[in-house]
Amino acid sequence: MAVKFASHSLNLLAANWFVPHQPVANEQLLGYMAEQCGWRMARKAKIIAKRLGVERRFLSRSFAQPRSQASPTGVDMAKQVLQQCLQQSDLQVEQLGYLLSHTCTPHTQVPPNAAWLADELAYHGAYAELRQACTGFANGLQLASALCAADQAPVAIVGSETGSVYFDLDKQFVDQQQLVNFVQMGDGCGGVIVGPASQPERLIKDIYLGQIGHNKAPGFYLDAGANTVGEGNMARFHHNITQVKETGSQLFELGLEAVLSRGYQLSDFRYILPHQANGHIDKLLSKALNYPKEQIINDAKLFGNLGSAAIWLSFARLLENCPLELGDQVLVLGAEATKYLYGGFVYQH
């Protein structure tokens, strides 16, 4: 199984995160469900929420009506994140060599979020967007590795999601898959500015990406592309829950295998930061790896599954809140169920 390792390491110049509004606890969320869809549906959602271990999330949508636009938008949140990153790194926006964004819930299909974000930041340089979910960060780093080595200029990478607006509080819309989306997902944004590696501190290295999706049905996808828009229905996320359960853990195993093949041992890492699709990931990984649970980052309990924003948000929070000493290393294990990608990196403080 081929794994792509980026040729060049990067230095982390800044990292930040942003979430909308106030947190929505399970009780509030289930209250909205009961009001709009009845108590039977709310009871089903409560059972799913307990299984997933998500206790609250932050949402861009309003519950004043069954459907809602995003406010703040993914562009609004990305602007907040990158403005903070620019301030933190003491850079001006015109010093960026490239602006990369990634999301599966774009503000518009075209132009991409990156274009709207360039307008908001008064950035006149090159930009691109990856239409990708939970391993968008890893592909962003692959591109940044090459760009920084070639141009010797910093690159901004930002991931955002506003998936809550793809839910209609209507009995005709809600089924088992949509209930999982309703209680599992959150909205938010995270991002970084990286530069060419010139020092051993704040180093992003061993950047990897792999996939095992060949001939597999997607575990998770969003319709309303050219394939389905003619049906005239509201766009919706689809979950192949059984397939994800069977294949999902393999993505973490392959990511770990890839990193350990570079000469690492688990004991080399102060923390492990996995993609967090549920609030039990720390307990599950601790048992599988025989690794201390308190050293596995799990923000999904409080933020839900943030899709393309998940790794950057948790990474920025780790740098803010967790004790790291010079030379400490963090293992980042990304996993995406759309077509079964895995990717990540090692961070050396």
KOLDOZA-811832 format. One record per residue (C-alpha): x, y, z. Coordinates in steps of 0.5 Angstrom, whole numbers, plus 500, padded with zeros to 3 digits. Layout:
BEGIN
XYZ;...
END
This chain:
BEGIN
500500500;503506498;504512503;506519500;511523505;512530503;520531501;520537506;519539513;516546515;516550521;510552524;509560525;502560527;496556529;489559531;482557531;475559532;468557533;461560532;456563538;455559544;455552545;449548544;449542549;445536548;439538552;438544547;439540541;434535543;429540545;429543538;428536535;422534539;419541538;420540530;420533529;416530535;419526541;420519538;425522533;428526539;429520543;432516537;437522537;438522544;440514544;445516538;448522542;450517548;453512543;457517540;459521546;458528544;456532549;456539546;458543539;458550536;453551530;453556525;445555524;439558527;434554530;428559529;426555523;427548520;432551515;438556516;443559512;450559516;452565520;458566521;460563514;466559513;469565510;468569516;471564521;477563516;478570516;478571524;483565524;488568519;488575522;490572528;495567525;498573521;498577528;501571532;507570526;508578525;507577518;503582513;498578508;502580502;508576505;504570504;506566498;500562497;493561501;490554501;483553504;480546505;472544506;467540504;461545506;463551502;460558502;459557494;461552490;465557485;468561487;471557493;472560500;479561498;477567493;472570498;477569504;482573499;477579498;476579506;484579507;485584501;490578499;492579492;496573491;495566489;490561492;487554492;482550495;481543496;474540497;476535502;473533509;478530515;484530511;484536508;490539513;494533510;494535503;494542505;501540508;503536502;502542498;505547503;511543503;513543496;511551495;515553501;521549499;520552492;519559494;522560501;515564503;510562508;503559506;497559510;492553511;485554513;480549514;473550516;466547516;459549517;455543516;449544520;446548515;445541511;440539516;432540515;428539521;423536518;420529519;420528511;428529511;430526518;432519518;437514521;443517517;441524518;440523526;447521526;449528523;445532527;448530534;455528531;457534527;460541529;462547526;468551526;475553523;482552524;488554521;496555521;501559517;507555516;514556513;520553510;524549515;530553518;530551525;529544529;524548534;516548532;518543526;512540522;515533519;514526517;508529513;504523510;498521506;495515504;488512502;485505501;479507498;479504491;473500489;470502496;463505496;464512500;463512507;461519508;459524502;455530500;450530495;448536490;453535485;452535478;450527479;444529484;442536483;437535478;433531483;431538486;432536493;436539499;443537499;444532505;450528508;450521507;453516512;455509510;455507518;456500517;462501512;465506516;465502523;468496519;474500515;475506520;480504525;484501519;486508517;489510524;493503524;495505517;497512519;501509525;504504521;507509516;510514522;513508526;516506519;520512520;524510526;519512531;516509537;510510541;514512547;517518543;510522543;508527549;501527546;497523540;492528536;487523532;481525528;476525533;469523530;466521537;467523544;470516546;476516541;481517547;478511550;478507544;485509542;488508549;486501549;488499542;495502543;496501550;498508551;495513556;488516555;490523558;495524553;490523547;487529545;479529544;476535543;470532540;466531547;465539547;466541539;463535535;466532529;469538525;470535519;476539515;477544521;478538526;485537526;487544526;482546531;485541536;492542534;491550536;488548542;493543544;499549543;495553547;493549553;497543554;504543557;510542552;517543553;522544548;523537544;517534545;513531540;506530538;503525533;497527529;493521526;488524521;483519518;477521513;471516511;469519505;474515500;478512506;484517506;489517512;494523513;498526518;505529521;509529527;510536530;516537534;516543539;
END
